[in-house]
Amino acid sequence: MGRGAPSQYRWWGTKGRKHTEPLVNVIDITGRVVGPVELIEPWNKWVKAILKLPIRRPVTIRPGRRFTDEHMATIYDRSESKGVKWLSCMMQAIGEVQSKRCASCDKNQGVFQQCIIVGGDLLQKCGNCE
């Protein structure tokens, strides 16, 4: 699903959408698919907010960072109330690429290639900082 999807496509609540389709793929800098980000239940206000927004791009991992199947499996962990790993991936797929990178992204910290912010009251940090 995430590959080549038009930015206007809203994937939550769309009739006929197969829930087994990934929302978007995580890719490395060469474009190799690392794994899919799957649809999850809207279990908190942050996830609900993200699910209302269109996907714009695949999630790209920064060069030199390892991101494996084991890392992919941990993005669904709900051990904290926000679900930041899944949220961070989705923020990278739906937010606005920042022309001026935040301090952490400027130092190449974080797993993602770009500094991307969704904005609004709930999602003010970039995906790397979340």
PyMOL commands that set and color helices and strands:
alter all, ss='L'
color gray80, all
select helices_A, chain A and resi 45-50+69-74+84-94+103-106
alter helices_A, ss='H'
color red, helices_A
select strands_A, chain A and resi 24-27+33-37+59-60+96-97+116-119+123-126
alter strands_A, ss='S'
color yellow, strands_A
deselect
rebuild
show_as cartoon
